[in-house]
Amino acid sequence: MGKDFPTRAENYSQWYQDLVIKADLAENSAVRGCMVIKPYGYAIWEKMQAILDKKFKDTGHSNAYFPLFIPKSFFSKEASHVEGFAKECAIVTHYRLRNAKDGSGVEVDPDAKLEEELIIRPTSETIIWHTYRGWIQSYRDLPLLINQWANVVRWEMRTRLFLRTAEFLWQEGHTAHATSEEAIEETKRMLDVYTDFAENSMAMPVLKGVKTASERFAGALDTYCIEALMQDGKALQAGTSHFLGQNFAKAFDVKFTNKEGKQDFVWATSWGVSTRLMGALIMAHSDDEGLVLPPKLAPIQVVIVPIYKNEEQLNALNAVADKISAELREKGISVKYDNRDTHKPGWKFAEYEFKGVPVRIAIGPRDLENGTVEVARRDTKEKSVMQITDLTLKIVHLLDHIQDNLYRKALTFRDDNTHRVDTYEEFKKKLDEGGFILAHWDGTAETEQKIKEETKATIRCIPLNSKKESGKCIKTGNPSEMRVVFARAY
């Protein structure tokens, strides 16, 4: 792949950064901390969007759009929320520019100061709950199930493409319910939606759990999450779903008249995933030769490359390739036939391998004589010869097999790198090796913070449906009722 491209073992961080750029997924922009998502990268995001959007609508949600700008006063209404986001907010203070008198360009007009500063949304709870006040009066208006596809801004000092940028794309669901039970049910339902997407579309196994109090979303009573393990042994939070209780309803005075004719505050949830999933997808599957994409999210699932010596051969290959392409598209498979004469077949093979195209079909004059093609799969590099007559069905099955193989490979990696430890020394040793660590914790924020300060490991989640198991905290030796999941994380 070139000497300037490190392997994962040599420099995982640089491998990731170079891969994102060289695979044409994204690049750094002129604005510090922000990225340009390039067409190939955005095509993957569009596939993610399409699958998730259908899942949201299948569970009764509708899309809407709310303003990018949020009045500063809105953030003062929910104390823990503003405290959680205060240091990350970008603030608009003026509404006009003017030409500088010295001719040096434009400058902010000091006379155009806003009466109230506007916050560029870091998340939309405040503006949405202010809006919901006018939408909800009665139990007949509930549940209110709304999703928004948008961008948000959170100032970041140390950025990394897709994983942590000042501006990123995401979806955020915001729902209102008549009872706490309904809201909690919604919170868990959406966590299951994210889990299904991660495992069945991204081929990425995840752990479902609930965050500790110190790791909760600002303003939430409970934060549920899915956690994935990357190939360098670090965890990545792949999605969160929050039970907000009545905090935001009380802050913005969102009440409803229940069936008994009494007024009460509504119960709320919010949930979201972002372009951080792009980083997770790359790090979960890719190798030292480039991207490895699961078929369900690959912009190009099958590429066909002709091998020929003259125009007559190319014309014959074009006719067969067009027929194969049409049959595959009828099955819903995205196909690219690359018959450009500007690059040799070997260059094309390397290019599509690097971009993670799941299946490559090569076809030449001898193949036409034999009624066959050569099929190469990206995940295992295996090649095989297939008959053209039943090629479509075989490719459908092969794509399913690649999707399943990537999931099983990632699951095996996670299982092999999940460790149970009972002492602090063993804990620190396993941390250096990487992976998920199941260990006892005494349940206090003080102990959690000490472990974080000493080891840079955080409690990723308290696993859902985990069995009680009496033990002693690895740090304090105090009693513990169950193991939690620790890891160093992105």
Secondary structure as GFF3:
##gff-version 3
##sequence-region A 1 490
A	DSSP	alpha_helix	12	22	.	.	.	ID=ss1
A	DSSP	beta_strand	26	28	.	.	.	ID=ss2
A	DSSP	beta_strand	35	37	.	.	.	ID=ss3
A	DSSP	alpha_helix	39	58	.	.	.	ID=ss4
A	DSSP	beta_strand	62	63	.	.	.	ID=ss5
A	DSSP	beta_strand	69	71	.	.	.	ID=ss6
A	DSSP	alpha_helix	72	75	.	.	.	ID=ss7
A	DSSP	alpha_helix	79	85	.	.	.	ID=ss8
A	DSSP	three_ten_helix	86	88	.	.	.	ID=ss9
A	DSSP	beta_strand	90	94	.	.	.	ID=ss10
A	DSSP	beta_strand	97	99	.	.	.	ID=ss11
A	DSSP	beta_strand	106	108	.	.	.	ID=ss12
A	DSSP	beta_strand	113	120	.	.	.	ID=ss13
A	DSSP	alpha_helix	125	135	.	.	.	ID=ss14
A	DSSP	three_ten_helix	139	141	.	.	.	ID=ss15
A	DSSP	beta_strand	144	153	.	.	.	ID=ss16
A	DSSP	beta_strand	167	177	.	.	.	ID=ss17
A	DSSP	alpha_helix	180	196	.	.	.	ID=ss18
A	DSSP	pi_helix	197	201	.	.	.	ID=ss19
A	DSSP	beta_strand	207	210	.	.	.	ID=ss20
A	DSSP	three_ten_helix	213	215	.	.	.	ID=ss21
A	DSSP	beta_strand	222	229	.	.	.	ID=ss22
A	DSSP	beta_strand	235	245	.	.	.	ID=ss23
A	DSSP	alpha_helix	247	251	.	.	.	ID=ss24
A	DSSP	beta_strand	255	257	.	.	.	ID=ss25
A	DSSP	beta_strand	263	265	.	.	.	ID=ss26
A	DSSP	beta_strand	267	274	.	.	.	ID=ss27
A	DSSP	alpha_helix	276	285	.	.	.	ID=ss28
A	DSSP	three_ten_helix	295	297	.	.	.	ID=ss29
A	DSSP	beta_strand	302	306	.	.	.	ID=ss30
A	DSSP	alpha_helix	311	330	.	.	.	ID=ss31
A	DSSP	beta_strand	335	337	.	.	.	ID=ss32
A	DSSP	alpha_helix	345	354	.	.	.	ID=ss33
A	DSSP	beta_strand	359	363	.	.	.	ID=ss34
A	DSSP	alpha_helix	365	370	.	.	.	ID=ss35
A	DSSP	beta_strand	372	377	.	.	.	ID=ss36
A	DSSP	beta_strand	383	387	.	.	.	ID=ss37
A	DSSP	three_ten_helix	388	390	.	.	.	ID=ss38
A	DSSP	alpha_helix	391	416	.	.	.	ID=ss39
A	DSSP	beta_strand	418	420	.	.	.	ID=ss40
A	DSSP	alpha_helix	424	433	.	.	.	ID=ss41
A	DSSP	beta_strand	436	440	.	.	.	ID=ss42
A	DSSP	alpha_helix	445	455	.	.	.	ID=ss43
A	DSSP	beta_strand	458	463	.	.	.	ID=ss44
A	DSSP	beta_strand	471	472	.	.	.	ID=ss45
A	DSSP	beta_strand	479	480	.	.	.	ID=ss46
A	DSSP	beta_strand	483	487	.	.	.	ID=ss47
###
